[in-house]
């Protein structure tokens, strides 16, 4: 009898310690052109079920700039200069390494009105984690940011590599985070592959659509140089740059009012 109880206990502990699912999705889509949004298939419904975003589906000509910051390559200060000069808000999804190594840039982002997003502490594949370890990755990043900025909890989460499954989206939602993916991106994270700012600009321009959440990486010199051209030209085309907070508030205000019983 004691042996049966011990075996049951071991199985229970192992089930708690192992990831609860073995499947993983990589955020991807069929790119949209001619100002049309991309086709994300079933991923869109799954994300919406747990309150996440990859696009502003209001059809308004809004743009949301987001940057992933895993490490610093010397271009973020220049990007911040452009954003400040043009009065454009952005969200920077940061890792533990970035927070530890670049506290002054983190402070500057906050001081200049930008949002910080949680990109996990160690940048692991979220789908390979147990629920407790998943939570630790996010809360450890929050604690690191809090030490520098006083912000005790970041609202938005972007999984490393865009890898996710229903469990990880559900866990993040239960912990009070909003998943934010993207509707416009291109291969821009190879810092040693410079093609010129025109190339970066063209990659974004040909995919641009109303409500775009744009993913850019700050390690790209091409992105840093193209940013001012994007902002000025897209504004001339009638687009407005907004923050993710604007998107969430907009959705909240558009929710149907319920009768108070």
C-alpha positions as CSV (number, residue, x, y, z in Angstrom):
1,X,0.0,0.0,0.0
2,X,2.8,2.4,0.9
3,X,4.5,1.6,-2.4
4,X,1.4,2.5,-4.3
5,X,1.1,5.8,-2.5
6,X,4.7,6.6,-3.1
7,X,4.4,5.9,-6.8
8,X,1.3,8.0,-7.0
9,X,3.1,10.9,-5.3
10,X,6.1,10.7,-7.6
11,X,3.8,10.7,-10.7
12,X,1.9,13.7,-9.4
13,X,5.1,15.6,-8.7
14,X,6.5,14.8,-12.1
15,X,3.3,15.9,-13.8
16,X,3.6,19.2,-12.0
17,X,7.3,19.7,-12.9
18,X,7.0,18.8,-16.6
19,X,5.6,21.1,-19.3
20,X,1.8,20.5,-19.5
21,X,1.9,20.3,-23.3
22,X,4.5,19.2,-25.8
23,X,3.3,21.1,-28.9
24,X,4.4,24.5,-30.0
25,X,3.3,27.0,-32.6
26,X,5.5,29.7,-34.2
27,X,3.8,33.0,-34.8
28,X,3.5,33.3,-38.5
29,X,1.2,34.4,-41.2
30,X,0.6,34.9,-44.9
31,X,1.8,38.4,-45.5
32,X,-0.7,41.0,-46.7
33,X,0.1,43.5,-49.5
34,X,-1.7,46.5,-51.1
35,X,-2.6,47.8,-47.6
36,X,-4.3,44.5,-46.6
37,X,-3.7,42.8,-43.2
38,X,-2.0,39.4,-43.1
39,X,-3.9,36.1,-42.8
40,X,-3.0,34.5,-39.5
41,X,-5.5,31.6,-39.7
42,X,-6.5,29.9,-36.5
43,X,-3.9,31.7,-34.4
44,X,-6.0,34.9,-34.5
45,X,-9.0,33.2,-32.8
46,X,-6.8,31.6,-30.2
47,X,-5.1,34.8,-29.3
48,X,-8.4,36.7,-29.2
49,X,-9.9,34.1,-26.8
50,X,-7.3,35.1,-24.2
51,X,-7.4,38.9,-24.8
52,X,-4.2,39.1,-26.9
53,X,-3.4,41.2,-29.9
54,X,-1.5,41.1,-33.2
55,X,-3.4,43.9,-35.0
56,X,-5.8,46.7,-34.4
57,X,-8.9,45.5,-36.3
58,X,-10.8,48.7,-36.1
59,X,-9.7,49.4,-39.7
60,X,-8.5,52.9,-38.6
61,X,-5.2,54.0,-40.1
62,X,-3.3,53.5,-36.9
63,X,0.3,52.1,-36.5
64,X,1.8,50.6,-33.3
65,X,5.6,50.5,-33.2
66,X,7.1,47.8,-31.1
67,X,10.8,46.9,-30.7
68,X,12.4,43.7,-29.3
69,X,15.5,44.4,-27.2
70,X,17.5,41.3,-26.3
71,X,20.9,43.0,-26.4
72,X,22.3,46.4,-27.3
73,X,24.1,47.0,-30.5
74,X,24.5,50.8,-30.2
75,X,21.4,51.9,-32.1
76,X,18.7,52.3,-29.5
77,X,19.7,55.8,-28.4
78,X,19.4,57.0,-32.0
79,X,16.0,55.3,-32.3
80,X,14.9,57.1,-29.1
81,X,16.2,60.4,-30.5
82,X,14.0,60.0,-33.6
83,X,10.9,58.9,-31.6
84,X,11.4,61.9,-29.3
85,X,11.9,64.4,-32.2
86,X,8.8,63.0,-34.0
87,X,6.7,62.6,-30.9
88,X,5.9,58.9,-31.6
89,X,5.2,56.4,-28.9
90,X,6.7,52.9,-28.9
91,X,6.8,49.7,-26.9
92,X,10.2,48.1,-26.1
93,X,10.0,44.4,-25.2
94,X,13.1,43.7,-23.1
95,X,14.9,40.7,-21.6
96,X,16.8,40.3,-18.3
97,X,20.1,40.7,-20.1
98,X,19.0,44.0,-21.6
99,X,17.7,45.4,-18.3
100,X,20.9,44.4,-16.5
101,X,23.3,45.8,-19.2
102,X,21.4,48.9,-20.2
103,X,19.7,50.5,-17.2
104,X,20.1,54.0,-18.5
105,X,18.4,53.2,-21.7
106,X,15.6,51.5,-19.8
107,X,15.2,54.7,-17.7
108,X,15.2,56.9,-20.8
109,X,12.5,54.8,-22.5
110,X,10.2,55.3,-19.5
111,X,11.1,58.9,-19.0
112,X,10.2,59.7,-22.6
113,X,6.8,58.1,-22.3
114,X,7.4,54.8,-24.0
115,X,6.1,51.4,-22.7
116,X,8.2,48.5,-21.6
117,X,7.0,45.0,-22.5
118,X,8.0,41.7,-20.9
119,X,10.1,39.5,-23.2
120,X,11.0,37.1,-20.4
121,X,14.1,37.1,-18.3
122,X,16.3,34.5,-20.0
123,X,14.6,34.4,-23.5
124,X,13.6,30.7,-23.4
125,X,11.2,28.8,-25.5
126,X,8.0,29.4,-23.4
127,X,6.4,26.1,-24.6
128,X,9.3,24.1,-23.0
129,X,8.6,25.5,-19.5
130,X,6.5,24.3,-16.6
131,X,3.8,26.7,-15.4
132,X,5.9,27.7,-12.3
133,X,9.0,28.3,-14.4
134,X,7.0,30.2,-17.0
135,X,5.7,32.5,-14.2
136,X,9.2,32.9,-12.8
137,X,10.6,34.0,-16.2
138,X,8.0,36.8,-16.3
139,X,8.0,37.9,-12.7
140,X,11.9,37.9,-12.6
141,X,11.9,40.3,-15.5
142,X,9.3,42.5,-13.8
143,X,11.4,42.6,-10.6
144,X,14.5,43.6,-12.6
145,X,12.6,46.4,-14.3
146,X,11.1,47.5,-10.9
147,X,14.5,48.0,-9.4
148,X,15.4,50.5,-12.1
149,X,12.1,52.2,-12.9
150,X,9.8,51.6,-9.9
151,X,7.2,50.0,-12.3
152,X,6.1,46.9,-10.4
153,X,4.4,45.0,-13.3
154,X,4.6,45.2,-17.1
155,X,1.3,44.7,-18.8
156,X,2.4,43.3,-22.2
157,X,4.1,40.1,-23.0
158,X,5.8,38.9,-26.2
159,X,7.1,35.3,-26.1
160,X,10.7,34.8,-27.2
161,X,10.9,33.8,-30.8
162,X,7.1,34.1,-31.2
163,X,6.8,30.5,-29.9
164,X,3.6,29.7,-28.0
165,X,0.8,27.3,-27.5
166,X,-2.6,27.5,-25.8
167,X,-1.2,26.8,-22.4
168,X,1.3,29.6,-22.5
169,X,-1.2,32.1,-23.7
170,X,-3.6,31.0,-21.0
171,X,-1.0,31.1,-18.3
172,X,0.1,34.7,-19.3
173,X,-3.6,35.8,-19.2
174,X,-4.1,34.2,-15.8
175,X,-1.0,36.1,-14.5
176,X,-2.4,39.4,-15.8
177,X,-0.4,39.8,-19.0
178,X,-1.6,40.6,-22.5
179,X,0.0,38.7,-25.3
180,X,1.2,41.0,-28.1
181,X,2.4,39.5,-31.4
182,X,2.6,41.5,-34.7
183,X,1.0,41.8,-38.1
184,X,4.1,43.2,-39.9
185,X,7.7,42.0,-39.6
186,X,10.7,40.9,-41.7
187,X,14.1,39.4,-41.1
188,X,15.9,42.2,-39.4
189,X,17.7,40.7,-36.4
190,X,21.0,39.8,-38.1
191,X,23.1,42.8,-37.1
192,X,25.9,41.8,-39.5
193,X,23.7,41.8,-42.5
194,X,23.3,45.4,-43.6
195,X,21.3,46.2,-46.7
196,X,20.8,49.9,-46.3
197,X,17.9,51.9,-44.8
198,X,16.0,51.8,-48.1
199,X,15.7,48.0,-47.9
200,X,14.3,48.2,-44.3
201,X,11.9,50.9,-45.3
202,X,10.6,49.0,-48.4
203,X,10.1,45.8,-46.4
204,X,7.8,47.7,-44.0
205,X,6.1,49.9,-46.7
206,X,5.0,47.0,-48.9
207,X,3.3,45.3,-46.0
208,X,1.8,48.3,-44.3
209,X,-1.9,48.2,-43.5
210,X,-4.4,49.9,-41.2
211,X,-4.0,48.8,-37.6
212,X,-0.5,47.4,-38.1
213,X,1.5,46.3,-35.1
214,X,5.0,46.5,-36.4
215,X,7.9,44.4,-35.0
216,X,11.4,45.8,-35.4
217,X,14.7,44.9,-33.8
218,X,16.9,47.6,-32.4
219,X,20.1,45.7,-33.3
220,X,19.5,46.7,-37.0
221,X,21.4,49.8,-38.2
222,X,19.1,49.7,-41.2
223,X,16.0,50.0,-39.0
224,X,17.6,52.9,-37.0
225,X,18.3,54.8,-40.2
226,X,15.0,54.0,-41.9
227,X,12.8,54.9,-38.9
228,X,12.5,58.7,-39.5
229,X,11.6,58.0,-43.2
230,X,8.9,55.6,-42.2
231,X,7.4,58.0,-39.7
232,X,7.3,61.0,-42.0
233,X,6.1,59.1,-45.1
234,X,3.5,57.1,-43.4
235,X,2.1,60.2,-41.7
236,X,1.8,61.8,-45.1
237,X,-0.2,58.7,-46.2
238,X,-2.7,59.4,-43.4
239,X,-1.4,57.1,-40.7
240,X,-1.3,57.9,-37.0
241,X,1.2,56.4,-34.6
242,X,-0.3,55.2,-31.3
243,X,0.8,53.2,-28.2
244,X,-0.5,49.8,-27.2
245,X,-2.2,51.4,-24.3
246,X,-4.3,53.4,-26.8
247,X,-5.3,50.1,-28.5
248,X,-6.4,48.4,-25.3
249,X,-8.3,51.5,-24.1
250,X,-10.0,51.8,-27.5
251,X,-11.1,48.1,-27.3
252,X,-12.4,48.6,-23.8
253,X,-14.5,51.6,-24.7
254,X,-15.9,49.8,-27.7
255,X,-17.1,46.8,-25.7
256,X,-20.9,46.5,-25.6
257,X,-22.4,47.9,-22.4
258,X,-24.1,45.2,-20.2
259,X,-27.2,45.8,-18.2
260,X,-26.5,46.2,-14.5
261,X,-28.8,43.8,-12.7
